[in-house]
Amino acid sequence: MTKTTRILTSAFLILLIGALYFINAFGSIENYYEDLIYQHGHAVPGDIKIIAIDNKTLEELGPYPTWDRTIYANLIEKLYESENGPQVIGLDIVFSGESDPDSDLALTEAVKGRNIVLASKLDISTRSNMDSHSYEYFVSEEETAFDDLQNACNHGFTNAILDEDGYLRRAYTSVESDGKTYDSFAVSVLKAASYDLPDLKTVIELSYTGNPGDFEVVSLADVLNGNVPASHFKDSIVLVGAYEDGLMDSYTASVNHKNPMYGVEIQANTIEAIRSGYILKPFSGLAFLLLLATFMIAFSVLVYRNGIGISSVIFTVYLGLYALLSFTLFKLNLITLPILYVPLGLALLYLAAIIVRYVESQKQLAEEMKQTLFSMADSMAEAIEGRTPYNANHTKNVAKRSVEMLDYINELHRQGRTEMHFSANDKDQMYLAAMLHDIGKMDVPLEVMDKPTKLGVHEEQLKQRLEIVKLHIENDILSGRIDRETGNNSLDEINGFLGRLELYNSGKPLSDEDLKLIKSIGNGEYKKGNGDSIPYLTEEELDDLSIRSGTLTDKERKIMQSHVGYTNKILSHVHFGQSFDKVCEMASNHHELLNGSGYPNGLENEQIDVMTRILTVMDIYDSLIADDRPYKKPKSNKVAFEIIEEEAEAGKLDKEIVKIAKELYLEEEQ
């Protein structure tokens, strides 16, 4: 059971952690720690430059919505003043709709024949493809520059992908929808700059190059004013975009959770990630589940084979191994392993091992306590039965049959034949109570407990006295002190009594005639010539022989019955614990009867629990069929159950229990 429990516990925890990973149960927390560990940035390239629409520009040119598009035409012309202009200019601005015709024309003319990429916006949704069991991207609407401008240059969409926790970790590359390809702004810029791009997934996870403010930023106002010469942007990727909070184009990126990053900076990071291969590669889901299971299985085997101290070391080593594996994969190829699930799985296994060991130790202690109590009960039973040669096997027989009754009742319950049923603990309590039910006999005097006949050791004294009386009578007849007829009558009465003394003394039931003769002898006496007399029976002998059934007088019977009180007194000093809380009560009440005629407390009906009722029936049954009682012959099973059924009909015993006992011990025998 121990090995099975450990295996099942480990298997459950492996499946649990796997399920938590599968449903991304710790999504936000996992993302936070992956950001913390995997986002450290790279060397910021010098050929990606940002021309910022910043506060200085707004102060010089006025509010952004009032700008004329000739501003951008002038910027482009300014950047291309020299023969060697930028590789590409990316305007992270959507010029949707026409404005002033002259300014629109100026911008259109400025972009013609030059590497210019404009921003657009897409309405992107996903839909399920039942054939491939995957999702497809669907573009329902595209917001681009006005027609003349759109036809004059390239454009790419700038849609951001925000995770549920509000952080930006991923970026689009290209989207296929209804046979048309839509390139993202970053991909369009790189294509315009003639970069050979690798095969890319539709969505990539960025390994950010720079934090907010790391890329070189030049104010648009400074470029337009000539403060920064066009030669500064030679052969560069130039990105133009909002760089002011009021323009509402900023996000919180995974590389820095404290400071927001402007959209144009996001594009700079995306461009650098694509061209330099700074793309995170999350570990395959199925491969990670296999890795998770491998770590947890190996750890569980070791942690259950070693103690807590060594297991703590193993736990630390495994955490170190996983950290080393994560670091190595990330450094070699930007492969990212989930952070939380393996450590959590190992921690739960470690905790489970501690709990399982504790439970096992408690079970072992409980089992040892149980065995201690059982061995104590066996020893007490031996001590009790060792005091007397009579009913030597009674205790063990009652215990054996009581447990057999519980097993049989459970079988009947499984068959739907009774509402009663009992647990394994009930069986243990029954066995212990049965083994201890007569422990109070330790305090019963042996002359009472071992009394096989009514007279006991006084039988020979009685016989000798009557033989002496007979000799006196015969001498009186010979001396003429009494006549022969009177003497012979006395001798016949004494001889008749002695002839039946074995019957009177045996404990067998006596008739009224027997009791009359005993009383007659008890009243008789021999009178000597000097006036002294010799009683045929002493008062004590008369009381003993007048017992109608059994060998004990009322006084001795009360002494014998007191053993249940002693049983309660002895067992009340034993700490049985919660698992054996019924033992003392059952053992002390095994002579109580349902109609209140039992002893010592005269309990009745609901005051007597069902297991005590079973113990009572088994105690009576064994006493009736016992073949080691000197004062009676054993009853057959049939006769025994006739007597027991009479007691049940009289309301003393539980009828259902008697019926089940009869079925078990009489009907099965037949």
Steps between C-alpha positions, in 0.01 A plus 500: 500500500785739583662459158165534325420817697832654404457413132143631490598820683786567258287418196224732621741789553663448159159504333395801709805709406466389137136608500587836659760554229258394229234751611764766571373530858777736608507704180565847646741378768683277253527786252638729768781263594578413138529874430725539802732218394493501121482874420848649551543691176782497244747750363296782347594543129614842381327478163144513631412859583175649622378842395262592777184702493580620849406784726760732339351435156147564625609826658652619171244364254186523708242234596536180302148499344568841339808389312525531126627189316765711337688465829563133418578586134760750624645240739541245219657757271731606782618143567573443133693823444824306455551221251536241775181528695347249744450135405133544567268740672209351695222743584311347794207718406174411323419768237142391454262724310584798279573846644629809326562401135827691479643341815379155393666549164820622659519191723419269213772654283749481787462125545517406133809304401624483858505222766208621701268277710174635637292359786159340465250338734322167455189358659636149575299210640546123512278219389525125542602279210328167559704324232840582648377528861665841526416868495514724194544877502228703338537867394163667479611861452817695417568864580772639269620828352296679237521334159766711328733477799437129547582430138820705520672294774495194723298465816469257792253457783596601853245300705630423849434170681431552868491201733223461758716664765538809277866449405635492147719196433411391149484657157347420164721432198260428214136393488348281232132564439292381206806455280646842575813570705514797736850585623553663834668840519827345621506242219416763239785722625749212482382399153533860381856498640565183294557263793466128432246387755477147641175305512303654778192396691203730480562603859841512661605554862753778528828493682516877545823673405447819695309648786299820459741774387786265401471554124641824364226765495515832312230765523310559178533873567881473505505321165267750337699792646826356368639450851558137406640461146360248254839330487437382856243255362715363217429128433278484808155363561313813596171470688272798549232486764333633812726553799273692733250363754222723376508333157371172656742266331679317781495152649650310791745251353626182660856635519401772747188481716549844655544738209283506186653463155384710204360327195792612282740342752296178482548505123875560542523196733291287266717591198820419690353173635408380150824594324729382783304189596409630846182294501412295805418137433262365765567134577254269324193425711515122462877498540467702820237263638744214438781696665273584794401136545865389477614745766212419734522121459875495558464733797214301655701177480795659678302694757312190615821299525672750728430683821388860536855636531632335185173575321553870574840480332352312203226764474761777486708309244200443274405867516859583406495252212181648362637853536821394322302334220283811460804728493687281251210469255437874517861597447557252218190561295258730687288197591282581801379246754202574726626627833245394761364157418803277556601670829136491611473132408821417687386702802164323508669161468740594780211614719297192405793276595515667842124463546494140374790411727322663792175319421690174462677556831167575666351188347799305622462647848128421490576146385760461773250631754242260367742208521602610848136506610434167332805338659395647834153358452644160408721510808209596723287224353777252570534633853126475564462154356825389661341550842251219444494176302137569415377696195865535394412575136190709563657843439668402173188322375280803572748732324524272198124456465425870558729599212351224285158650567612844379646350181182302437278804563710702253446228241125512564516878462669463161214268403248759613365279780578729794559867568778422747861521386833541674838655421846352545536713813173356634646152457816599687294650782280191517800269520663709772178531703435125476855418607463730802135443591584266791810684625308587817516133601853580614334644812255212555611254775608165359275310740205667332627502143629139522204361691405191296239373748266651755694371796843536347771390745239447774353190335741256669442660839127444456545138398735430793257660746209293376709180510582581863129558569419165341753326732345669804151385395619139443665501847180636654301218335743236630504651852122526505509874541259525207278237348607340171206631296570861597871453440451332162269779388767755582767296322279462191439874488874577526597232245232624260638849531859386445389303199361814339766738633692502171186616319418762762857627499552509121317820419238330289145629537320355806137402531271596787531145640878532499484828686252349752735210577799734531302718742396191697861388536599855581257497793630168631756451774646224719468549876769350716435353846666796666257739341731621222382474140657460153305678221472302179565819298645831605299811418752588225480149350122518501511837317746363244304182430172695480625683187236398244736528200873560469763486770502856635301645781336838460790655688757321285307585186517869587873463558533332161287766331718769649768411244343738244536783750863406546536482122379859470722610788811341346437609141412858597868544589610393149547775238343338196505814286238609251540189287390271783263727690220239521704215646452578869125555463447181298704284735328645808145459364512148357261373770242775446167384351253691284213472751709652779543172691875484439780628716682700631299811400170360372539669162233440238421536131673802338741529791672186371680542167482237229856370539446444873182308415700276268766446768227405750346239269840349422589489871178313582536271200854395591403444863217269395704284262821501710626151579743603776248585773502247787153594623316436173513305180539696173182581311472416133479788255132429450417505870723801555311702242166384638604650833636815336181546296293469817708780651444710185125438514507609864646832383847445640699456178490665156281282278671598173843422639378167641350414160829581322703303757271200457538524122877515534562234765200266477352506152839501325606208718197303388 
